[in-house]
Structures are given as C-alpha cells and as structure tokens.
Amino acid sequence: MRRYRRAKIVATVGPASSSPEMLKKLLEAGVDTFRLNFSHGTHDDHAKVHAAIRALEAEVARPIGILQDLQGPKIRVGTIRDGKLTLKAGEKIRFVLSGSDGDQMSIPLPHPEIFAAILPGHELLIDDGRVRVRVTGLGDDWIEAEMMVGGVISNRKGVNLPGTVLDLSPLTAKDRADLAYGLELGVDWVALSFVQKPGDMIEARGLIGDRAGLMAKIEKPAALDQIEDIIRLSDAVMVARGDLGVEIPHEFVPGRQKELVRACRLAVKPVIVATQMLDSMVTAPTPTRAEASDVATAIYDGADAVMLSAESATGSYPVEAVGMMDRIIKATEQHKLYRSIIEATRPGEEQTAPHAVAAAAADLAEAVHAPAIVAFTSSGTTPARIARKRPPMPIVAITPDAKVSRRLCLLWGAHSILSDDITTYEEMVQRATATARSEGFAKPVDTIVIVAGIPFAQAGTTNNLRVVQVGEG
C-alpha cells in the first residue's frame, strides 16, 4: 500500500461507496483517509462503514484514517406560503422571528441569534447566494430588507450571513450526539463546521480532549479575521471552499486558499483543500481541464491533502475520481517546476531546537541523497516538523500508537508505520534500517537519515539526528 506521491487523498463515503467491496477499491485506487459526513446518514450507517474500514485496515496491515465531519448549525428560512416566493431586485421584504404566514412581508426566520446580532447594511445570502438581500431596518423580532439580487426563496433554504458574527455554538444538539457516537466508534479526526472564533475550538476541545484530532473547517469570513488563533487551537484545518465561496466573493477564494495553506504549513498543522475539486466527475468519467488544474494548484500550494465530496459519496464514478486525483497529484509532484515552487513558498525557520533538528534532517537527507527519512514519533509531531520543509524524499513515520499512525495518514509525505515501542539507541537504528528496507524505501547500499526524540516515548522531544547506512541487516 505504498503511495508514490506526497500529498494525501481524502474521500467522502456515501451511498455510492459504503460497501466493503467499494471501500477496498477506493483504498487501492489511492484513498488515505475516509470522511464520514454526519450531515447525512444514520448512526447505524456510519457504524457499518467504520467497521468495514477497520476490517480493511486489518486486512491490508496499513493504517487508514477516518474523519468525522459534523454538520454544524445550519441556518434556514422557515415554511413559505405556497412553498416559494419569486422576488425581483429592489423589492422590499420582511423577515420575522415567529408567528408568520410566510408571505413577502413575513418570511419566517426562526433563529433568535440572528435578530440579536444583525445590523443595518448587513447582507443575508439565501440558497447558496442565489438570492441576496440587504438589511434596511430591524426590530426585536423583525428585519426589513431590500432585494439586491432577485430570485426564488423556497421552504427551508439555507441562509448565510457573511458580515454577521452570531452568538452561536458550532455544536448543535445533533452535533453533540453525533460527536459522542463518533468518539465511541473511535474516529481519528473530528471536523468542526462553521467555526467563527477561537472560542469555538476551545469548546470542541473540551468535549473531545485527546481522543481524536480536532480539525477546523474554514468557511466563515469571521474565522479568517482570527485565523492564526484558530489554527493554533486546531490539530488540522480544512479549507471548505463551498460555504466560504458563498460568503466571500469568488475571486477572493484562490488567494485565501493560498494564505491558509501557507499559514498551516508555518504552524505545522495538516491542511486539506476541499469542495468541488473534480465536481463534474459526479456524473462524468473524466473531469474538466479546469478541475484538473484546480487539484494541481492545491498541490503546488503545498496542501497536505485534497478531498473528494459528492464525487466519491454519491457520484457515478467514485473509483475513477480517486484514480484521477491520484494521477494528477503524481504528475504535479513530478513536474520540473514543482520543487522550485514548493521551495519558494517555504516558511521561515522556527527558532526552536526541535524545529531546527527536523529542518536539518530534511537538508541533510537531501545532501546525502537519502531515499527516505525515518522519524520515530509518539505524538506525530516529529514527522510533522520534517514535513513542514516539504523534503523531496518520503518520511517513514514509525509510531507505537495506533491513533497517531492513523492521523498521520493526513500528513504530507508521511508513510505511517505502526510498530512496537523502542527503548534503546541500538534498537532505534536496527528498527529504522529494517523498516526502510522491508517497506521498499531503501536498499542495503543506501544511506538514510533517522530522527527521534530521546528519551524515547516522550512527546515533542525532536532532538536526535543520525545518518546510517542501511546494510544487509
């Protein structure tokens, strides 16, 4: 199950891909981490998929990551009389908190937190931005607005508020129940939807602890205003371009994507680029050229992973979509300009001993033409620090912790190995050379670089660097 690429693939599981047979095909095609979208499906559905992935993991004897994606607070209009309203630009409308008929001057919006936070001049985007209105006046339980972009408002359509920070927990009652269930199953990552502020991450962390990695989904403009603190409080980040692209202008999304990828690389946090990456492959066996270019751009940006959503969950060509993404990543990483672009976006060196050792390992491995860097880790930090440099050779990440080995399936360049703990320096060298050889990364004549923290099994102590010849062993 060795991958001949550095960036990882995340695939969403749904009706098109939930059978054990299809999960195996997707894994063989290139999936590194599976996403369970808790916006859809029952707990029983997700439990069956989780069990099938863990059975597959045992069969192939390789760690497989599982990401639980929570739905988050979805804001929607209520029920409209006759099911829908067709409105033109310039028309006046009114939203009301409760007790409405659902006509033009009493559109139900049953979310008191909106009425408490919204101000004149703020915008409401309805149905993924197809309808735009601007607030002109408000009271305790009503909002008057003018249609900026006309269209149809129908029952239960979603509402986005790009300029309004709501006093709203990112964890609904459904999310809390889903989270408890996911942690009980043993998911490796939990993705928090509609993060607005650092406090949202602190709230989620209080519930999750260290039982799973915490991932912030960036899809609100408010999150961009406090992004450094949000990244610092997360274990990973998802650039969720769907809702983000509704709430900020389309032309700003590519630049924001680059900023987020760079900020995460600087902070040593894995970052996923997601949404509509190969969207036409939901219904067609090949993507558009623009979609192929979009995936390649995320790879040139230095993203740790790229994600498939409907393409693998409900599409007609899930295996083909994974295979296509795998080929695009490989072709991009092998392109003659790739290394120069990655080097040009390298963040400055962190002024700490662990970061310096990791950076030196990457530079040393390149200088001696090592085919691999072997990193021993108890928390995943050592390989992450090495990956920050985006070295040209793979990082063989050896850990005794099954949870850590699965989380590393999201990290750029990491080939995750679950192995017994080591206790001595000699054992470290022997295990590193034997693993590099058995996993096909090195031959007896090769020289490899080994990075570890001493004392062993102590998190965060990247302090030891060793160059060894693999030998016959």
C-alpha positions as a printed Julia matrix, in Angstrom:
473×3 Matrix{Float64}:
   0.0    0.0     0.0
   2.92   2.36   -0.56
   1.97   5.65   -2.23
   4.3    7.14   -4.83
   3.22  10.69   -4.03
   3.47  13.06   -1.06
   0.04  14.75   -0.86
  -2.82  12.65    0.52
  -6.35  11.91   -0.71
  -9.46  12.19    1.48
 -12.66  10.63    0.1
 -16.18  11.04    1.43
 -18.14   7.83    1.95
 -21.78   7.77    0.88
 -24.33   5.55   -0.87
 -22.01   5.11   -3.87
 -19.05   3.97   -1.8
 -20.18   2.47    1.52
 -19.94  -1.25    0.7
 -16.83  -3.11    1.92
 -16.0   -4.04   -1.68
 -16.14  -0.42   -2.86
 -14.15   0.83    0.15
 -11.39  -1.63   -0.76
 -11.4   -0.45   -4.38
 -11.15   3.17   -3.23
  -8.25   2.35   -0.9
  -6.42   0.55   -3.69
  -7.11   3.49   -6.04
  -5.39   5.87   -3.59
  -7.56   6.93   -0.63
  -5.55   7.64    2.54
  -8.34   8.9     4.84
 -12.09   8.29    4.61
 -14.56  11.06    5.54
 -17.87  10.23    7.21
 -20.26  13.13    6.61
 -22.64  13.26    9.58
 -24.91  15.71    7.75
 -26.29  12.59    6.09
 -26.93   9.01    7.13
 -27.84   7.36   10.42
 -25.55   6.31   13.25
 -26.0    2.69   12.16
 -24.92   3.6     8.62
 -21.73   5.23    9.87
 -21.03   2.37   12.31
 -21.16  -0.15    9.44
 -18.77   1.93    7.34
 -16.42   2.44   10.29
 -16.35  -1.32   10.97
 -15.73  -2.06    7.29
 -12.8    0.4     7.17
 -11.25  -1.09   10.31
 -11.64  -4.61    8.86
  -9.98  -3.4     5.67
  -7.18  -1.85    7.73
  -6.52  -5.23    9.37
  -6.62  -6.98    6.0
  -4.02  -4.73    4.34
  -1.99  -4.22    7.57
  -1.76  -0.47    6.94
  -3.2    2.41    8.99
  -6.28   4.1     7.49
  -7.58   7.44    8.77
 -11.26   8.12    9.48
 -12.57  11.71    9.57
 -15.91  12.52   11.19
 -17.38  15.71    9.7
 -20.04  17.31   11.92
 -22.97  19.11   10.3
 -22.79  22.29   12.4
 -25.52  24.9    12.81
 -27.42  25.2     9.54
 -29.46  28.41    9.37
 -32.61  28.16    7.24
 -35.74  30.12    6.48
 -38.99  28.56    7.68
 -42.07  27.5     5.7
 -43.26  29.79    2.91
 -46.93  30.04    1.93
 -47.4   28.13   -1.36
 -43.88  26.76   -0.95
 -41.95  29.61   -2.57
 -41.71  33.32   -3.28
 -40.4   34.79   -6.52
 -38.89  38.22   -5.91
 -37.18  40.91   -8.01
 -34.23  43.17   -7.26
 -35.34  46.36   -5.49
 -38.39  44.81   -3.82
 -38.88  45.17   -0.05
 -39.25  42.1     2.16
 -39.53  41.42    5.88
 -38.25  38.5     7.96
 -39.99  37.67   11.22
 -38.9   35.55   14.15
 -42.17  33.67   14.65
 -45.91  33.53   14.07
 -45.83  34.24   10.37
 -47.85  33.37    7.29
 -44.78  33.03    5.12
 -45.63  35.78    2.65
 -43.37  38.52    1.28
 -43.69  40.69    4.4
 -43.49  37.85    6.93
 -40.83  35.37    5.86
 -40.13  33.12    8.86
 -36.53  33.1    10.13
 -36.66  31.07   13.38
 -33.17  31.98   14.65
 -33.18  34.49   17.53
 -29.38  34.75   17.43
 -29.69  36.48   14.02
 -32.07  39.14   15.35
 -29.69  39.76   18.27
 -26.59  40.27   16.11
 -27.6   41.66   12.71
 -27.26  45.36   11.86
 -28.48  47.63    9.06
 -26.28  47.21    5.99
 -25.57  43.54    6.69
 -26.43  41.04    3.96
 -28.3   37.75    4.0
 -27.47  35.23    1.27
 -30.18  32.67    0.6
 -29.91  29.35   -1.27
 -26.08  29.38   -1.58
 -26.04  33.04   -2.55
 -28.52  32.79   -5.41
 -30.67  35.38   -3.62
 -29.05  38.37   -1.84
 -30.8   40.86    0.42
 -29.5   43.85    2.43
 -30.9   44.85    5.83
 -32.52  48.32    5.86
 -34.24  48.24    9.27
 -34.87  45.97   12.22
 -36.65  45.44   15.5
 -36.58  42.81   18.23
 -38.45  40.26   16.13
 -38.43  41.62   12.57
 -35.89  42.53    9.89
 -36.71  44.7     6.89
 -34.55  44.24    3.83
 -34.22  45.15    0.18
 -33.64  42.59   -2.57
 -30.19  43.09   -4.09
 -30.28  40.01   -6.35
 -33.73  38.65   -7.1
 -34.76  35.03   -7.33
 -36.81  32.34   -5.62
 -37.0   31.87   -1.83
 -38.49  28.47   -1.07
 -39.1   26.36    2.04
 -36.15  25.6     4.33
 -33.5   27.15    2.08
 -30.15  27.83    3.75
 -29.12  31.32    4.84
 -25.55  32.66    5.03
 -24.64  35.84    6.92
 -21.12  36.82    5.8
 -20.86  40.07    7.77
 -22.55  38.96   10.99
 -20.84  37.16   13.86
 -23.54  35.13   15.57
 -23.54  34.18   19.25
 -23.96  30.58   18.21
 -22.14  27.44   19.26
 -20.71  25.48   16.33
 -22.02  22.36   18.1
 -25.78  21.81   17.91
 -27.59  19.18   19.98
 -27.35  16.87   16.95
 -23.6   17.55   16.66
 -23.05  16.73   20.33
 -24.89  13.42   19.96
 -23.0   12.66   16.73
 -19.68  13.6    18.33
 -20.25  11.33   21.32
 -21.12   8.5    18.94
 -18.11   9.13   16.7
 -15.71   9.18   19.64
 -17.26   5.95   20.9
 -16.66   4.37   17.48
 -13.07   5.61   17.53
 -12.82   8.17   14.7
  -9.36   9.67   14.19
 -10.38  13.22   13.28
 -13.38  15.42   14.07
 -14.07  18.32   11.67
 -15.9   21.27   13.22
 -18.18  23.12   10.79
 -18.79  26.89   10.64
 -16.02  27.87   13.04
 -16.28  31.62   13.72
 -13.85  32.3    16.57
 -11.14  30.68   18.73
 -13.68  30.02   21.48
 -15.44  27.56   19.17
 -12.3   25.44   19.06
 -11.89  25.6    22.83
 -15.49  24.45   23.29
 -14.99  21.48   20.99
 -11.65  20.6    22.54
 -13.33  20.41   25.94
 -15.59  17.66   24.6
 -13.01  15.79   22.51
  -9.87  16.05   24.64
  -7.15  13.96   23.04
  -9.48  11.19   21.85
  -9.34  12.48   18.26
  -7.62  15.18   16.27
  -9.64  18.43   16.06
 -10.0   19.95   12.6
 -11.27  23.48   11.96
 -13.35  23.92    8.8
 -12.75  27.43    7.48
 -15.93  28.55    5.74
 -16.84  31.84    7.53
 -15.27  35.28    6.92
 -15.25  35.82   10.71
 -12.84  32.87   11.04
 -10.42  34.5     8.6
 -10.21  37.54   10.89
  -8.83  35.38   13.74
  -7.24  32.64   11.69
  -3.89  32.46   13.49
  -5.53  31.72   16.84
  -7.93  29.23   15.26
  -5.05  27.37   13.57
  -3.08  27.37   16.83
  -6.01  25.74   18.67
  -6.6   23.11   15.98
  -4.78  19.91   15.03
  -5.59  20.36   11.33
  -7.53  22.7     9.04
  -9.93  22.2     6.14
 -10.3   24.92    3.51
 -14.03  24.34    2.93
 -14.45  26.33   -0.25
 -18.19  25.64   -0.66
 -19.64  27.86    2.06
 -16.53  30.07    2.06
 -17.14  30.76   -1.62
 -20.72  31.78   -0.83
 -19.75  34.17    1.95
 -16.76  35.86    0.3
 -16.56  36.85   -3.39
 -15.49  34.04   -5.71
 -12.45  35.95   -6.9
 -11.02  36.06   -3.37
 -11.22  32.3    -2.72
  -8.0   31.26   -4.55
  -5.92  33.83   -2.68
  -7.45  32.87    0.65
  -6.7   29.22   -0.12
  -3.03  30.05   -0.64
  -2.92  32.1     2.59
  -4.49  29.28    4.61
  -2.22  26.57    3.2
   0.84  28.7     3.93
  -0.34  29.59    7.46
  -0.93  25.91    8.27
   2.46  24.88    6.92
   4.06  27.6     9.06
   2.16  26.34   12.12
   2.99  22.65   11.4
  -0.69  21.71   11.03
  -2.02  19.5     8.18
  -4.34  21.33    5.78
  -6.96  19.86    3.43
  -8.28  21.68    0.36
 -11.89  20.62   -0.25
 -15.08  21.12   -2.29
 -15.85  20.69   -5.99
 -12.31  19.6    -6.85
 -13.45  17.13   -9.53
 -17.14  18.05   -9.42
 -18.01  17.09  -12.99
 -16.92  13.51  -12.16
 -20.13  13.15  -10.12
 -21.78  12.42  -13.47
 -18.91  12.06  -15.97
 -15.95   9.64  -16.12
 -13.42  12.45  -16.64
 -13.01  15.93  -15.1
 -12.78  19.26  -16.88
  -9.32  20.66  -17.56
 -10.09  23.44  -15.1
 -10.79  20.88  -12.34
  -7.54  19.04  -13.03
  -5.78  22.38  -12.81
  -7.56  23.15   -9.52
  -6.27  19.94   -7.91
  -2.77  20.66   -9.24
  -2.9   24.2    -7.84
  -3.6   22.85   -4.34
  -0.57  20.55   -4.72
   1.65  23.4    -5.94
   0.4   25.43   -2.94
   1.75  22.67   -0.67
  -1.54  21.33    0.71
  -1.23  18.15    2.79
  -4.37  16.64    1.29
  -7.1   17.17   -1.28
 -10.65  15.94   -0.78
 -13.46  14.39   -2.78
 -17.04  15.05   -1.62
 -20.01  14.11   -3.81
 -17.59  12.65   -6.37
 -16.97   9.64   -4.11
 -20.1    9.78   -1.91
 -22.94   9.85   -4.43
 -21.27  10.05   -7.84
 -21.36   7.53  -10.64
 -17.56   7.19  -10.85
 -16.07   7.09   -7.33
 -13.1    4.83   -8.13
 -12.32   6.76  -11.31
 -12.42  10.06   -9.36
  -9.9    8.77   -6.79
  -7.7    7.37   -9.56
  -7.8   10.66  -11.42
  -6.87  12.63   -8.3
  -4.01  10.21   -7.64
  -2.66  10.68  -11.17
  -2.96  14.48  -11.04
  -1.05  14.6    -7.73
   1.72  12.33   -9.06
   2.06  14.27  -12.32
   2.18  17.59  -10.47
   4.77  16.43   -7.94
   6.94  15.04  -10.76
   6.75  18.22  -12.84
  10.07  20.03  -13.29
   8.72  23.25  -11.71
   7.2   21.6    -8.62
  10.3   21.64   -6.4
  11.13  25.26   -7.23
   7.56  26.39   -6.45
   7.48  24.43   -3.16
  10.9   25.82   -2.2
   9.77  29.37   -3.0
   6.84  29.1    -0.57
   8.9   27.56    2.24
   8.16  29.33    5.54
  10.98  30.79    7.63
  12.72  28.6    10.17
  11.23  28.27   13.64
  13.71  29.31   16.3
  13.42  26.2    18.47
  15.69  23.2    18.85
  13.07  20.58   17.77
  12.25  22.53   14.58
  15.94  23.07   13.86
  16.67  19.34   14.19
  13.76  18.47   11.89
  14.82  21.08    9.32
  18.42  19.85    9.5
  17.2   16.27    8.9
  15.47  17.35    5.7
  18.5   19.29    4.46
  20.91  16.5     5.42
  18.81  13.82    3.72
  18.84  15.87    0.53
  22.61  16.45    0.77
  23.45  12.73    1.13
  20.77  11.67   -1.4
  18.95   9.6     1.21
  15.94   7.77   -0.28
  13.95   8.29    2.95
  13.88   9.98    6.35
  12.82   7.67    9.19
  11.07   9.51   12.03
  10.21   7.88   15.35
   7.25   9.59   16.99
   4.86   9.11   19.9
   2.59  12.08   19.09
   3.11  12.7    15.36
   4.99  15.95   15.95
   8.41  14.87   14.67
   7.26  13.84   11.15
   5.05  16.96   11.01
   8.06  19.17   11.71
  10.02  17.43    8.97
   7.06  17.67    6.55
   6.99  21.44    7.1
  10.15  21.57    4.96
   8.46  19.52    2.21
  11.61  17.41    1.58
  11.93  15.59   -1.77
  12.07  12.14   -0.14
   9.3   10.3     1.8
   9.08  10.4     5.6
   8.72   6.93    7.12
   6.87   7.71   10.35
   7.14   4.91   12.94
   4.88   5.07   16.0
   3.69   2.63   18.66
   0.31   4.42   18.92
  -2.46   3.21   16.57
  -4.33   6.54   16.85
  -1.23   8.51   15.86
  -0.48   6.15   12.97
  -3.98   6.77   11.57
  -3.81  10.55   11.99
  -0.52  10.55   10.09
  -2.47   9.33    7.04
  -3.34  13.02    6.55
   0.22  14.37    6.74
   2.14  15.37    3.62
   4.89  12.9     2.72
   4.34  10.58    5.68
   4.3    6.8     5.22
   2.8    5.7     8.51
   4.0    2.51   10.24
   2.57   1.05   13.45
   5.36  -0.66   15.37
   6.32  -1.63   18.91
   7.99   1.0    21.05
  11.78   1.25   21.11
  13.84   1.65   24.27
  17.48   1.87   23.18
  19.57   3.72   20.64
  20.75   0.49   19.01
  17.16  -0.71   18.7
  16.25   2.59   17.04
  18.9    2.15   14.34
  18.04  -1.51   13.78
  14.28  -0.81   13.54
  14.78   2.14   11.21
  17.01   0.29    8.74
  14.89  -2.87    8.81
  11.68  -0.9     8.23
  13.15   1.22    5.43
  14.24  -1.99    3.74
  11.09  -4.05    4.29
   8.78  -1.21    3.18
  10.74  -0.8    -0.04
  12.21   2.63    0.66
  15.89   1.71    0.82
  18.42  -0.87   -0.39
  21.46  -2.15    1.54
  23.79   0.35   -0.19
  21.62   3.34    0.73
  22.16   5.88    3.48
  19.12   7.02    5.46
  18.55   9.78    8.0
  16.92   8.89   11.33
  15.17  11.44   13.54
  13.9   10.76   17.05
  13.33  12.23   20.46
  15.37  10.98   23.39
  14.25   9.9    25.94
  12.09   7.65   23.76
   8.26   7.67   24.03
   8.22  11.25   25.26
   6.12  13.56   23.06
   7.57  16.68   21.5
  11.3   15.97   22.05
  12.69  16.05   18.49
  16.36  16.24   19.48
  18.33  13.43   17.84
  19.63  13.04   14.3
  21.54  10.04   12.93
  22.86   9.12    9.48
  23.3    5.38    8.88
  23.91   3.01    6.02
  21.06   0.53    5.69
  23.33  -2.51    5.28
  22.29  -6.09    4.75
  20.9   -6.48    8.3
